[in-house]
Amino acid sequence: MNLEQKKAAVAELTDLLSSAKAMVLLAQNGLNMEMNTTMRRALRKEGGHFRVIKNTMLARAVEGTPWAFFANELKGPLAVAYTTQDPATFAKSLTTLLKGVTKVKVVGGSLGTSPMGEAQLKALAALPSADVLKGMLLGALVGVPKKFLGVLNAPARDFVGVLAARERQLSEQAA
């Protein structure tokens, strides 16, 4: 790789960092090509990507950016898994993939520009997807006005109930 190609690769990694909503660095000691391809395919289905990277290239890409905390984690053969879509769905698929693989370990990661470790990745995987969260929010927003309307109608409804009971009582006395 000549100098121009290296600069282009660093620029590409910088663009990747800025466009990724979530990213995870993975130590992939002894990962064979078949498992590498399997991980790529599985993550691609969920809108994610898997890519083997050179530590020096990533070190140059994160230099002077909000992702500079990655520089401390760049030891050994690494791969990066990232997504530009829903981070929760990505985290679920990645944690599912990593359950069966002992040769790949989470080294670090980021959610936007915030550092994320393995515990945060698992917590993110436990969250519902964005569509489910939107549905829950919509349900809460619709439920509040309904309850408020019920509270406003309660005095009138109770008053009508009292009048109906009094009418029954008077009709029984008359009969």
C-alpha positions as CSV (number, residue, x, y, z in Angstrom):
1,M,0.0,0.0,0.0
2,N,1.5,3.3,-1.0
3,L,1.1,6.6,1.0
4,E,-1.9,7.8,-1.0
5,Q,-3.7,4.5,-0.6
6,K,-3.1,4.7,3.2
7,K,-4.4,8.2,3.4
8,A,-7.5,7.2,1.5
9,A,-8.0,4.2,3.9
10,V,-7.6,6.5,6.9
11,A,-10.1,9.0,5.4
12,E,-12.5,6.1,4.7
13,L,-12.2,4.9,8.4
14,T,-12.8,8.5,9.6
15,D,-16.0,8.7,7.5
16,L,-17.1,5.3,8.8
17,L,-16.6,6.6,12.4
18,S,-18.7,9.7,11.7
19,S,-21.5,7.9,10.0
20,A,-21.8,4.9,12.5
21,K,-24.5,5.1,15.1
22,A,-22.9,2.3,17.1
23,M,-19.5,0.6,16.7
24,V,-17.8,-2.3,18.5
25,L,-14.1,-3.3,18.4
26,L,-13.6,-7.0,18.5
27,A,-10.5,-9.0,19.2
28,Q,-10.6,-11.8,16.7
29,N,-7.7,-14.1,17.6
30,G,-7.8,-17.2,15.4
31,L,-11.0,-16.3,13.6
32,N,-11.1,-18.3,10.3
33,M,-12.5,-16.9,7.0
34,E,-15.7,-19.0,7.2
35,M,-16.7,-17.5,10.6
36,N,-15.6,-14.1,9.3
37,T,-18.0,-14.4,6.3
38,T,-20.8,-15.8,8.6
39,M,-20.5,-12.7,10.9
40,R,-20.5,-10.4,7.9
41,R,-23.7,-12.0,6.4
42,A,-25.5,-12.1,9.7
43,L,-24.8,-8.4,10.5
44,R,-25.6,-7.3,7.0
45,K,-29.1,-8.7,7.4
46,E,-29.6,-6.4,10.4
47,G,-28.1,-3.3,8.8
48,G,-24.7,-3.8,10.3
49,H,-21.2,-4.4,8.9
50,F,-18.1,-6.4,9.9
51,R,-14.7,-5.4,8.8
52,V,-11.1,-6.4,9.7
53,I,-8.9,-3.4,10.2
54,K,-5.3,-2.5,10.7
55,N,-4.6,-1.0,14.1
56,T,-2.3,1.7,12.7
57,M,-4.9,2.9,10.3
58,L,-7.6,3.1,13.0
59,A,-5.2,4.9,15.3
60,R,-4.6,7.5,12.7
61,A,-8.4,7.8,11.9
62,V,-9.3,8.4,15.6
63,E,-6.5,10.8,16.3
64,G,-8.0,14.2,17.2
65,T,-11.7,13.0,17.0
66,P,-14.3,12.2,19.7
67,W,-13.3,8.5,19.2
68,A,-9.7,9.0,20.5
69,F,-10.5,6.7,23.4
70,F,-10.2,3.8,20.9
71,A,-6.4,4.4,20.6
72,N,-5.9,2.7,24.0
73,E,-7.7,-0.5,22.8
74,L,-5.7,-1.1,19.6
75,K,-3.7,-4.3,20.5
76,G,-3.7,-7.5,18.5
77,P,-5.8,-8.5,15.5
78,L,-9.0,-6.4,15.5
79,A,-12.2,-6.2,13.6
80,V,-14.9,-3.6,13.8
81,A,-18.6,-4.2,13.7
82,Y,-20.7,-1.1,13.1
83,T,-24.1,0.1,12.0
84,T,-25.6,3.2,10.5
85,Q,-29.2,2.1,11.4
86,D,-30.9,1.0,14.6
87,P,-28.2,0.4,17.3
88,A,-30.5,-1.8,19.5
89,T,-31.2,-4.3,16.6
90,F,-27.5,-4.3,15.8
91,A,-26.5,-5.0,19.4
92,K,-29.0,-7.9,19.6
93,S,-27.7,-9.5,16.5
94,L,-24.1,-9.0,17.5
95,T,-24.5,-10.4,21.0
96,T,-26.4,-13.4,19.5
97,L,-23.5,-14.0,17.1
98,L,-20.9,-13.7,19.9
99,K,-22.6,-16.2,22.2
100,G,-21.5,-19.1,20.0
101,V,-18.0,-17.8,19.2
102,T,-15.2,-18.1,21.8
103,K,-12.5,-16.7,19.6
104,V,-14.0,-13.2,19.4
105,K,-14.1,-10.9,22.4
106,V,-15.5,-7.3,22.7
107,V,-12.6,-4.9,23.3
108,G,-14.6,-1.7,23.3
109,G,-17.1,0.3,21.4
110,S,-19.1,3.5,21.0
111,L,-22.6,4.5,20.9
112,G,-22.4,7.7,18.8
113,T,-19.4,9.4,20.3
114,S,-19.8,7.9,23.8
115,P,-17.6,5.0,24.9
116,M,-19.3,1.6,25.3
117,G,-18.1,-1.6,26.9
118,E,-19.4,-5.1,26.8
119,A,-21.9,-4.5,29.6
120,Q,-23.3,-1.5,27.8
121,L,-23.6,-3.5,24.6
122,K,-25.6,-6.2,26.4
123,A,-27.8,-3.5,28.0
124,L,-28.4,-2.0,24.5
125,A,-29.2,-5.5,23.2
126,A,-31.9,-5.8,25.9
127,L,-33.7,-2.7,24.7
128,P,-36.7,-3.0,22.4
129,S,-36.2,-1.8,18.8
130,A,-36.8,1.8,17.8
131,D,-40.2,0.9,16.3
132,V,-41.4,-0.9,19.5
133,L,-40.3,2.1,21.6
134,K,-42.1,4.5,19.3
135,G,-45.3,2.4,19.6
136,M,-45.0,2.4,23.4
137,L,-44.6,6.2,23.4
138,L,-47.6,6.6,21.1
139,G,-49.6,4.4,23.4
140,A,-48.7,6.4,26.4
141,L,-49.5,9.7,24.6
142,V,-52.9,8.4,23.6
143,G,-53.7,6.9,27.0
144,V,-53.2,10.2,28.9
145,P,-55.9,12.2,27.1
146,K,-58.3,9.3,27.4
147,K,-57.8,9.1,31.2
148,F,-58.1,12.9,31.5
149,L,-61.4,12.9,29.6
150,G,-62.6,10.1,31.9
151,V,-61.8,12.3,34.9
152,L,-63.6,15.3,33.4
153,N,-66.7,13.1,32.7
154,A,-66.8,11.5,36.1
155,P,-68.8,14.2,38.0
156,A,-71.5,14.4,35.3
157,R,-71.7,10.6,35.1
158,D,-71.9,10.3,38.9
159,F,-74.6,13.0,39.0
160,V,-76.7,11.2,36.4
161,G,-76.3,8.0,38.5
162,V,-77.5,9.8,41.6
163,L,-80.5,11.1,39.7
164,A,-81.4,7.7,38.4
165,A,-81.1,6.2,41.9
166,R,-83.4,8.9,43.3
167,E,-85.9,8.3,40.4
168,R,-86.0,4.6,41.2
169,Q,-86.4,5.3,44.9
170,L,-89.4,7.7,44.2
171,S,-91.0,5.3,41.8
172,E,-90.8,2.5,44.4
173,Q,-92.3,4.7,47.0
174,A,-95.2,5.7,44.7
175,A,-95.9,2.1,43.9
